[in-house]
Amino acid sequence: MAVSKVWETILTGASHIEGYGNDMVFSEQQTLDWTDRLYLTVYPPDKRKLKFWPENPKSFRDTLDQYTSKLQVITETVLKGMARSLNLEEDCFLNKYGEQRKMDARFNFYPPCSRPDRVLGTKPHADETLITLLLQDKEVEGLQFMKDDQWYRAPIVPEALLINVGDQAEILSNGLFKSPVHKVVTNAEKERISLAVFCVPDSETEIEPFESLINESRPRLYKKLRNYVSIYFEYYQQGRRPIEAAII
């Protein structure tokens, strides 16, 4: 299959990328990830660029379409549960997700690496999303999360989705939900494949802490922002957290 890629970034005024590729290169000093990726916008359907969708295997497009539909149901259920856990109106996260919500899929291929002690599959970062839905490799571990300055592996749970809170959920919850820093390590002998689906509000939606979560004991921690994703990739390649731009 011929490899093609289109980078549509903040450099051209857009806020997303699609197609085959690897890291965007902002400088010769940056560290590149040991991975090949396929980015596809999967929702809303009218935003799909089918020229980037593989035609082989023939079932790919129908399978991804069905998978996306099922994830819509899961996403709405999770966002409502998140709201209830904070004693908020059930639809508050869902309303911020909005009618113009977006779901981007990223297929990750991590080939074997002869120096797993020196090379990362994906550098440490936190997601720019509201939530992220991850389908892990069935056999090969690699994902790790940071807590208290230590890295912990994410075990494989067969037939399960790993759901990760993103930066925008942290901002909306005024820091009660944490967007965890995570990375992917490489394997000297085995390849690894995963599929992440990023759930992102419309770029024009204003993201700020819910007023009911701000009080004297917990003051407002984050500014009001729009188009949060637009700064994400630049910060990511610099090894910085985009949420820094939101902190008061």
Secondary structure, DSSP 8 states (H G I E B T S, - for coil): ----EE---GGGT----EEEE----S-TTS---S-EEEEEEEESGGG--GGGS--SSTTHHHHHHHHHHHHHHHHHHHHHHHHHHTT--TTHHHHHH-TT-EEEEEEEEE---S-TTT-EEEEEE--SSSEEEEE--SS---EEEEETTEEEE----TT-EEEEE-HHHHHHTTTSS----EEEE--SS--EEEEEEEEE--TTS-B---GGG--SSS---B--BS-THHHHHHHHHTT--GGGGTB-
